[in-house]
Amino acid sequence: MGPQELVDAIESNCDNLAIERISIANLRLMFGADDAGPARGDVGPMLEPLIALKERAGVSNALPEQVGATRSMTEIVCVQNMYNLANRGDDDLIDHLAEEGIAYLPFFPFGDFNSLQSGMLEDVAQDLDATPMQVALA
């Protein structure tokens, strides 16, 4: 998706929702070959049109240096990356964002498109009289 397509998509969402603006728009950074996770790339060309439309902005699927580059261009209120029991690579980023008062929103908290599979998770869930997914989310 190019910068103008991004603007058009946001404006279309506003029209479809009968609202003047979207409170937060997360820019999903997709620089990798399979777009499955964060990859190096320049956030500027996609972020600049979003900044022009924004009241508040966030980024999604971002590496720590991309979060820094984004923050040098505009204030952000959140970062949304994949994070779950099996994918804990953002622990340092989460701590840094918390110190800065920026929200971290995990996506795929149950693990990709498939639920997490773990005997230990099932054992803990059984001990707590909960489901494995409730334990994973907690």
Summary of the structure (lengths in Angstrom):
residues: 138
radius of gyration: 17.2
end to end distance: 34.4
largest distance: 52.1
contacts: 364
relative contact order: 0.12
helix: 44%
strand: 13%
